[in-house]
Every structure is written in C-alpha cells, then in structure tokens.
Amino acid sequence: MRLLPAEAAATYAEWFSCLAEPTRVRLLHAVAAAGSTTVGALTEQLSISQSTCSHHVRKLADVGFVVLSKEGTTTRVSVNTACCTGLPHAAEAVMGMLDRPCCPTDLPDDVTIRPLETRDWSAVRRIYAEGIATGNATFDTEVPARNTLEARWLPEHRWVAEVDGEVAGWAAITPVSNRDCYAGVGDTSVYVGDGFRGRGVGKTLLHKQVTEADTHGLWTLQTSIFPENRASLALHYSAGFRTVGLRERIAAHHGTWRDTVLLERRRACDTC
C-alpha cells in the first residue's frame, strides 16, 4: 500500500487542526449552508460576540475554507467551493479509501462466472427473492418480472456464478440514463444465494463485473447500499469503489425511511 505523502499529510493536519475548535465547525457549516453571508449575520446566528466571530472566521480563511471580501464596511464570508470536494477527499485519503486496487485477486477456484442464459432466469429470480428477504439488499419488496429485468439490464453485462453446476449468484448493470453523455455510467447489482454466502461468490462476480466494464466502454460504476449491509460495503471497497456520500432518508422501506451509502468506481485511464 502506498503511504500518504508527507506534504499531503501536513496539509490535512492543518485542516483538521483548524476544525478542532467547535465554533469553527459551526461557522463553516453556517457559511457552507448559506454559500455566502456576513460576519454580522454569523454573529447573530451563533450567538457569539463579533470579535470572537471575526477571530474564528479569520482562522478559517487562513487555511482556505472560506474567502473574505469587503462590501463597504461589511465583511462578506463565502465558502471556498473547493472544500466541498477537498475535505471529503482528505478524509478518504487518510482512511485509505483512495488508490485502491482494481479488484480482489484472491478468488476461489470453485466459482465459475459465465453470461446469464435463458435457463438461468428462475434461479436468478429466486436469488433476488432471497436478497429481498434479508431486508438489507434492496428497496424492492417483490421480485421484478423477468421481462422487467431483461429490459432494465445491459445485455452484455449480465453474469451468473456457478458452484458445482448450481447458480449461486448473479450480477448485472443498469444504465443510469438514456442520454448519450451518460452512456458509460452504470448502476450495479450483485446478489448471492442463501447457501453460498461467505464463499467468495460475490467477490468473483464483482471481479468479473468491474473488469468487463473497464474493457467495454463503461467508465463509471455506481451503487447504493444500506449502511447496515457491512459485508456488501466491504466487498465494493475491495473492488475500488469509494463512498460518494450518505443519502439520508432517501426512500421508505416497509414504512420506515432509510439511508443509503452511494458508492462510485471510476475506470483508471488518462481520458476519463
């Protein structure tokens, strides 16, 4: 594993040190939420003195979190838009979420991956139902019809895993949009049957999925996973996916609003 460069570590340490003061965290949040505001407005919003507010705002400006400008006698504070990506990037870099390998290499010898065939649909839908039954695989509460799945999934990116001649899991990619500009962006699904979990079936399916995507015109793969599904999160991290963000209360599931973690994997190349 490549170590974090000393220069980057020093920069991130300066950022985190600045945010070690709770008032600055609240101030940065207030500015980021507003986009642009004034020291006077921040003073009232946080119920602090103007001198205290000015002191902390200056500290935030010194490390580049905010940008200050004068409008007459008023000091306007604007968020540095680079922070919107810089801070999450720093956290992921420190936690080792960047520069991950393409995909896992320690694949089991007894799992075979092949394209999904007509004879597999019964097993695929059964495994889909087993995933639904876990309560942490999908928002679906019923298995979609075969013709719905056939219309949804890219024909050249449907795979099944076999163990001892039995379908043990499946993987598929759905286009995220019918617009030409998103032709290389797909939403991924990987399901493993009840009796085959923990045997490397998901790992082998995902390996096939990402390597085929890399060589056949897909430059971005994305997926949404329930935070409770730790095994699936770990599996996708091992294949080069990274967390884009947490989508809070994105949809209801059996009457309960639930969050999902949005993950993304970009193909490693110079032109995408």
N, C-alpha and C positions, 0 to 999 in steps of 0.2 A: 504493500500500500504506500502511495506517495504521501510524504508528510506535508503538512500545511507550510508554505514558505514563511520564513521569519518576518518578512516585510508585511505580508498579509496578516499574520498573527498580531503584529504590533498595531496595525490599523484597526483590526477588530477589537483588540483590547481597549483601545482608546474610545471606540464607540460604546462598548459595553460599560466602561468605567463612567462615561458621561451619563448613561442611563441608570446608574446605580443609585441615583437620587430620585425618590418617588415623585417629587414635584416636577422634575424634568420629564418624567414619563407621562404624567398627566398633561403637561404643557404640550409635549409633542403630539400626544393623542388629540388634544383640542385643536391644534393647528392643522394636523393632517385631516381631521374630520371636516374642518371649515375650508381647507385649501389655502385661505388667506384671511388674516384677521389683524387686529391691532393689539398692542401691549395693553391699552386701556380695557379693551374687551376681555382679554385674558385675565387681567387683574380682577375684574368683576366676576368672571365665570368661575375662577378657582378660589375666590375669596381670600386673596393674599394681597400684601402691600405692593405698590408699584415698584418700589426698589427691589423687592425680592423677585418679582416677576421679571424685571429687566435683567437682573443678575443671571437668572437661570436661562432666560432666552438667549443671552449673550453666550453662555456656555454651549447651548445647542447650536448656535450659529458658528462657533469656533470649530466644531467638528463637522460642520456641513449638513446637519439635519434640517436646519431652516435657513432661509435667506431673509435678510433685513433690508428694508428700503424706507426712505423718508418721504412723507407726503405733508409738506409744511412742517408743523411741529409734531406731527404724529408719526410714530414708528410702526410701519406695517410689517407683519411677520407672515411669511409664506413658506409652505412646506417645500423642501427640496425633493422634487419628484423622483430623483434617483434613489431616495430612501425606500420608495415603495418596492424596489427590487433589490437594493443594496443590503438592507437589513435581513430579509429572508435568505438571501444568498449567503450572507455571513454566517447565519445560524446553521444553514445546511452544510457549509464548508467545515465549520468547527465540529459538527456532529458526524462528519464523514459521509454525508449523503451525496457528495459530488465525486466525479471521476470514478464512478463505479465500473466494474467490468461489464462487457456487453451482456453477458448472461451466464447462468451457472454452467459449470463444466462437469461436475461430478454427478453424471446422470446414471440411473440404474440400467443394468443390462437387460432386464426382463420386461422393459416397457418399449413398445413399438408404436411409432406415430405414422399415420397414413391419412390421406384425404378422406373426408366424410363421404360415404356412399349411400345410395338409396336404402339399402338394407339396414343401415345404422340408425334410422330415424326413431324407431321405437326405443332403442337403448338411450339415445341422446335425450329424448323427452323424459324418460324415466329418471335419468341422472339430473335433469333440470328440476324435476319434482323433488328429488332428494335434497337438492340445494335449497329450494324454497322451504322445505321442512325444517332446515336448521334455523331459520329466522334471521340469519345474518349474511345471506348471499345476494339477495335481490329485493327490490320493492314489489316485484311480481308476487301475486298470491295464487295465481293459477298458471299452468304451463301454457305458453302461447301455442297456437295451432302450427302444424308443420308448414303450411303454406305461408304463414306469417313469418316464420323464421327463415324460410327459403328466400322470401322477398327482402328480408332485412339484412342477411349476412352476405358479405362478399363471397362469390362462388369459389374463388381461388384461395381463400383464407379460412377454410373450414377444416378442422382436423379432429381426428379421434385417436385416443390412446388405447392400445390393446395390451392385456396381460393374459398370457396363456389362452389366447384366442377370444377373450371376452372384452367387450368395450368397457373400459374403466374410467373414461373421462372424455371431455371434448373441449375444444377451444374455437372461437370464431371472432371475426372482426366485422363491425358495422360501420359504414360511412357516417361521419358526423354531420354531413351536409351534402346537398346535391349541387352546390356551387362549385365551379371549376377550380377556384382558388384553394378550396379545401379538399381537393381530390386525393391528397396524400395523407389525410388525417383520419384515423380510425379509432373507434371505441371498442375495447377488447373485453372478452368474457372467457373465463376458464372455470370449468366445473369438473369435479372429481366425484366418482360414485362412492356410496357409503362404505363398501367393503375394501376400498383401495386407497383411502386417505393415509398419509404418512409414509407412503412407499415411493415417493418421488414422481408420481404420475403428473401432478400439477407442474412440477419443475420441468419435466420433459416436454410437456405440452407448451409451456411458456417459452422454452428454449426454441422450439420449432416455430412458434408464432412470431417471435421477435426477429429471428434470423431470416425467415421468409419475408417478413415485412421490410427488413433492411435491404434486401436484394430485389424487391419487386415494387418499388415506387412509393412506398409509404414512408414518409419522413417523420411523422409524429403519431405515437400511440397514446391513448389516454384511457383511464378507467376510474370509476368511482367505487369506493369500498367503505362499508360501515366501519367506524373506528373499533368496534368490538371484534372484528374479524382480523385478529392479530396475525394469524397464520398467512392469510392472503396478502396482507401488507408486507410482511417479511419476504414472501415469495416474490412479489413485484419489485421490492427494493433490490433483491439479488439479481434481477434482470435489467437493472439500470433505470428503473422508474424513480422519480423523485416526487416529493409532495409539492403540489402547486398551492393547495390551501384547504381549509376546512369549510365545507358548505353547511352552515348551521341551519337546522330545521328546514331542510331543502324539500322534504316531502313527507307525507303521512304514511305510516305502515301499521296496519291493523289498529288504526285510530290513534297512533302515537307519532308525533313529529320526531323525525330522526335526522341526525347529521350524517354526512359522508365525507371521506377524505378524497380529494381529487388528485390523482397521480398522472404524471406525464413522462413519456420517454421519447427523446429526440434521437434520430439516426445520427451517428457520428460521421460527418463529412464536411468538406470545405464549402459546399454550395447550398446547405440547408440549415 
